[in-house]
Amino acid sequence: MGLLWFLVFGLIVGLLARAVTPGTQNLGWVMTMLLGVAGSFIGALFASFVSPHPWSEFNTVGLVGSVLGAVVLLLLGGLASRRGTFA
């Protein structure tokens, strides 16, 4: 059951990151979920440095860090695709 909640959280984070990031992203539901999961790992790691809460505990700092991590990944992916690296 924990894995299911983690995937749902990743989908929500991915949707929030896509809503905040300017431009259009051609990502399906699965890629949006994977973006959110990867962003959660990156954001939770950095959020654990500024927050006294453990990285695995749900808190506001972790949510914001997860969305910011997903936005960074989305922007990096957009830059790489414009340069033709991942085309």
N, C-alpha and C positions, 0 to 999 in steps of 0.2 A: 504494500500500500504506500510505503514511503517513496518508492520510485515513481509511482503514478502522480503523487503530489509534486514531486520534483519536476516532472515533465510538464505538468500544468503550470507550475510557477515559471518554468522556462518559456512557455508559450506566452504567458502574460507579460513577462519581461521583454521578450522579443517584439511583441505587439506595441508595447510602450516605446521601445527604442525606435521602431519604425515610424511611429507617430511623431516623435520628437525630431528625428533626423530629416533635414530638408531634402527634397528631390524624391524621385520614385525609385523603389527597390522592387526588382522582379524576383521575389522570394515566395515560395509556397508555404503552406502551413508547417510542413516538416522542417524546412530550412529556417523558418522563423523560430520554431521551437528550439532547434539546435543552436541558433544564434543566441537565444535567451539563456540556454544552459551554459554555453561557453562564456557569455557575458557575466553570468552569475558567479562562475568560478573566478574570473579575473576581478570582478568588482568586489566579491566577498574577501578575496585575498587582500586587496588594498584597503577595504573598509575595516578589516581587522586591525590594521595598523593605527587607525585613528579612533577606534571605538574600543571600550573595555569588554564588549560582548564577544563571545567566541564566534568564529566564522560560520559555524553550523546552526546557530540560533537565529530565529527570525526576528528582525528588528528593522527600524526605519533606515538606519545607516546602511544596513546590508541591502535593502531594497533599492535605495538610491544608488549605491555603488554597483549593484547588478545592472541597473538600467544604464548607468554611465559606461560600464564595461562593454555592454552590448552596443552602445552608440559608437564607441571607439572602434570596435570590430567592424561595424557597419561602414563607418567612414573609411577605414583602412581597406576594406574590401572594395568600396567604390573607387578609391584612388588606384588600386591595383588593376581593376578591370578597365579603367580609362586608359591606362598605360599599355594595355594589351597583355599583361602578364598572365592573367587567368582567363583570357577570352577563349 
